[in-house]
Amino acid sequence: MAGILDRFKETVEEVKETVSGKKVKVGIIGTGWIAEAHVANYKQCEDVEIVAAADLIPGKAEKFCKANGLSGVRLYPDHKSMVDAEELDAVSVCTYNKTHAECTIYALEHGVNVLLEKPMCVTLDEAVAICKAEKASGKILSIGFQPRFDPNMQMLKKIVQSGELGRIYYIQTGGGRRRGIPTPYGTSFIEEKTAGIGALGDIGCYSLDMVLNAIGYPKPLTVTGYTSAFFGKDPAYFTNHPEYADVFSVDDFAAAFVRLEGDVILDFRISWAMNLDTPGDTIILGTKGGLRVPSTECWNGSIGGPLKIYRTVAGEEIEYEVPEKEDNVDNFYKKIRLFIDAVKEGGEPPVPSSQIIYNQAIIDGIAKSAALGREITLDIPEI
């Protein structure tokens, strides 16, 4: 057994020491709660200087900077005025889903590298436009999927890529919360005009990336999707704010059956709210073995316990656990640090858009299929 487990020894991606020299000048577009994590981790990078921040809501950027200990930061009422006025090396796009595309494209078109929070955007058309702008600009664009840098996620990918499971033919994945519609910060996550998509994009993109990254991001071909909003549209769900049900206009649950290139089937489900503790573990089935990834109570891009591999060895059916790996470097910091390294060195983006466009195509396909009530074919153009 030890010999089998030795095949999957430590694979944690190293985070380089801070590179000395000229500081990378960074601007923050959108000063909501996720921007706090960006700022906190940029501040840990000695070669980064946050010089500007922009937000559409008057006074919000100023309040944000004071709360996060940022002094001397120039403030702007929108992303365009900031990018036009500043000589920025990079920006973090931390805005509503619906504005991800326009902010990212404008920055790229003006020669600025971009770290774009997840989900990439709302629609496939937006994703295509982002990728075209990136290609034309020659700048770095990385998408904010920090769970990729979790050592257990990297182990999952290594197991699959090693061939230990044989040819992958079926994947079941997803996650969710029993009660977890995100409204502590108001209604920006639950209104179509700002979010565009609900649980499907908010946490569904993470679940999709976990398995698609592990199997090498094959191209999605067709989607049969379903979405619902039974909890979000029920005033009884929002005990303190029953009026939220009146503006709830996205999904709180989504499911899909996706055919991937290479004859792989993806069975997917995600939820912000449901009458169940979990929609099930992630399962990857191959011709030589199977892999189980325990679910978590509140899906956060990690795993709920040791990975378990199922094999037949010498005629005997066996199963064994891969010990969980611990890492004292925060995954969000890795996301920031690796992006800055790519900007400084002209390297490859840590999470490339060429992969995440497939993630976005599936999300968009699920929403469109659900609206049409039938399977649809995904048409993803070459960029």
N, C-alpha and C positions, 0 to 999 in steps of 0.2 A: 504493500500500500504506500509506503514511504517513497518508493521509486516513482509511483504514479504522480504523487503530489509534488515531487521534486521538479517535475516538468514545468510547474507553474510558480516558480519562486519569484521573489520580489520584482515587481515591474513598475513601481511608482516612478512617474516621470519627474526628473529632477527639475527644480526651479533654480535658475541661475542666480548667482550673487548679483547684487545691484551693479550695473555697469556705470563706471564713473564718466565724467565729462559733462557736456552740455545737457541741460535739463530739457526734458520733453514737455512742451507747453500744451496743457490739456484744458478743454472747455467742457462744461456739463450742460447738456440740452435736456431740460425737464428736471425739476428739483423736487420730485415726489419722494416717497419712502425708499424706492429701490436705489435712487441716486445716493442715499446715505451710505449704502454698502460700497458703492463705487468710490466715493470720497474717502471713506475710512481706509480702504485698501490702497488707493493712490497715495495717501499720506504716509503709508509705510514704505513707499518707494522713494529713496533719496534723490533719484534722478528724474523725478516728476514734479512739475509745478502746475497747480490748478490756477489758471489766470482769469477765467471767465465763466459765467453761468447765465443761462437764459431760461425764462419761463413766461408763458402767456398770461398768467394770473398776476396782476399788479401786486408788488410787495412780497410775493412768495419766494423769489430767489434771494432777496435780501434777508428775509427771516431764516431761510435755509442755511445761508452762509454763516450767520451769527450762531445758529444752533450747532453747526458742525465745525466751529472754530476756524473758519476761513476768513482771513483778513487780506485786504488789498485786491480782492477779486472784483473785476469789472462786471457789471450786471447789464443784461439786455432784455428787452420785452419779447424777443422771438429768436429762433435759430438763425434766420437770415441776417439780421443786423449784427449778431455776434460773429458769425463766420466772415461777413464782409469787413468788419472793423478790426478783427484780430489776426495776428500771424500765428495760427494754431498748428501744432503738429498732429493733434488728435482730438477727437471728441468722444464722449460717451453719450449715446442716445438712450435716454431714460424716460421717454414720453409715453403717452397713451399708444396702444397698439395701432390705432387708426392713423397716427402720424409718424410711425416708424419709417415708412418708405420715403415720405417727402423730406424729412430731416436728414436721413442717411444719404439720399441721392444728392441733395444740395451740398452737403459737406464733401462728398466724393468729387463732385463736379468742380469744386473750388480747391481741390488738391489737399484735402484733409483726410487723414486716416480715421477709421470709425470702429468703435466697439459698440455693437448694437445689441441691446437687451433682447431677450426672448419674449414672445415668439418673434421670428424674423419680421413678420408683418401680418396681414390679415388674408390676403388673396394670393393666388399663384401669379396673377398679372403683376402685382406689386413686387413679388419676389424676382420675377424676370427683369423688371425695370431696375431694381437694385443691382442685380448681377451685371446687367449691361453697363450701368454707371461705374461699377467697380472695375470692370474690364477696361473701359475707356480711360479711366483715371490712372490706372497703374498703382493705386494705393492699397493699403492693407484694410480689409474688412473682416472682422471676426465677430461671430455671433455668440451671445452670452449663455453658453451651456456649460457652466462650471461642474455639473456632476460627472462630466467626462474625465475630470482630473482626480476623481475619487479612486484610490488604489483598488477598491473592490470592483469598480466599473472597468478599470483597466485589466484586472484579472479576468473578468467575464469575457472581455474581448479576446484576450490571449488564449483562453481555453477554446473558444470557438474557432479562432484563426489557426490554432495548432493542428486542427484536424481530428482532435480527440473524439468529437461527436460525429464525424463523418460528414456526409452531405446534409445540410440543413434543409428541411422541407416544410416545417410547420412551427409557427411561433404564436404563443398566446401572451399578451402583455396588456398592461394598463395599471390602474391604481385609482386612488381616490380617497375621499373623506366621507364619513358618515354624516357629519354636519360641518361644512366648511366653506360656505359661500363667502368670498373675501370682501367684506364690507366695513372693516374697521376704519378704512380711510375714505369712506363715502361711497359713491355709486360709480366711480370711474371704471371698475371691473365689470359691472353688470349692465351697463347701458351700451347699446349697439353703436351709438354715435361716438363713443370714445374707445370701447374695447373691440367692437366688431365681432369677436368670438369670445366664448366663455371658458369653461373648463377644458374644452377641446384644445384651445391654444395655450391657456395659462399653464396647466400641468400636463396636458396630453402631449405637448411637444417634447417634454422631458422623457416621457415614457417611450415615445417613438424613437427618440435619439438613442436611448439606451440599447435597444435591440438592433436598430438599423446600423449604428456605428459598429456593433459587435460583428455583424455579418458583412460589413464592407459597403454599406449603403447602396444596395441594388436599386435600380430604377423601378418605381411603382407603375403598374400598368392599368389596373382597374380598381374601382372602389364601390362597395355597397355600404352606404352610411345611414346612421340613425342618430337623431338628436332629440332631446326633450328638455323641458323646463318646469316640471311639476312642482318642485320645491321653490324655485325662485319666484314663481308667479303666485305663490300662496302667502297672503299677508300674515298667516299664523306662524310662518317660519321666522319672520323678522319681528321678534318679540317687542323690541324697543323702537323699531322703525317700520311699521306695517306699510307705510307709504312706498317703501322700496319695491314692493311687489308691483306697483303701478308702472315703474320705470324699467323693471327687469326685462331685458330684450335680447338676451343671449342664451346659450345653452348652459344647463347645469349638469347634463349627462350626455355622453356620446358613445357610440359603439360603431364598429365597422369590420368588414371583411375585405381585406386588401390582397390583391395578387401582385407579387413582385417578380421582377426579372429573375430568371434562374429557377422558375417553378417553385417559388416559396410562397406559402400562405401565411398571412398575418391576421390574427384574430385579436381585435383591439377593443378596449372599453376604458372610459375615464369618467370620473364623477367628482363634483363638488359636494353633492349631497345625495344620500341614498339610504334605504332601510337595510343596511348591511355594513359590517365592519370593513370588508375589503371585497373587491370584485375578483380576487384571486391572485395567486402567485404568477410571476412570469415563468413561462415554460418554453424551452427551446428544444425541439426534437430533431435528432439527426439519425442517419442510417446506422451509426455505430454506438451512439449513446444519447442520453438526454440530460438536460441541465435545468434545475429548478432554482429560481431566484425568489426567496421569500419576500412577500409584500410587506409594506410598512403601514402603520395605522393612519398616518397622514402623509401622503406621497410627497417626498421632498428630494427625489433624485438620488437616494441612497438605497440600501438594501435592508431587509428586516431580519437578517440572520445569515449564517454561512451558506455559501453556494453549495448545492448538492448535485453530484454527478451520478448518473445511473449507467452502468455498463454490464456487458456479459463478458466475463474473463474466465478462460479455461472451462467454458461450459457452465459456469456458475453466474447467476444474476447477483450482482453486487451493487452497492451504493456507498458513496463516501463523501465526506464534507471537505470543502476547501476552507481552511481557517480564515476568519475575517482578518483583514489587514487594517492596521491603524496608522495614521499619518498625522504628525503634529503641525503640518502646514495647511492652513485653511484653503479649501477649494476655490473660494471666491478670490482670495489673494492670488492663487495660481492663475486664474483667468485674467486678472489685471496684469500681473507680472509678465506672463507669456505674451500678452498683447503688446506691452511696452517693448519687450525684447524684439518682437517682430518689427515694430515700427523703427527701432533704432538700427537694426541690422538688415532691414529689407528682406526679412525672412518670410516664410509661409505663415498665413494666419492660423492660430491655434485651432479654431473651429471654422473651417472654410465654408463660404456660401455655396460652393459647388455641391456640397453634400446637403446643406440645410434647405436648399431649394426643393429637394425631394421630400423632406419633412413637411415643408409648407404645402407642397402639391397634395400630399395626403390629407392634411388638415382642410384645405380648401375643397378637395374632392369629397370629403365626408359631409361638409356643410351643403355642398351643391347636390350631392346624391340624396341627402335627407330631404331637401326641399323638393326634389323631383319625385322621390319615392321609388327610385330604381337605380340599378347599377350604371355607373358612367365610366368611360375610358378617359384616362389622364393624358393630356397632350402637353408634354413638357418640351419646349423648344431648346435647341442647342444654343448656348450663349457664345 
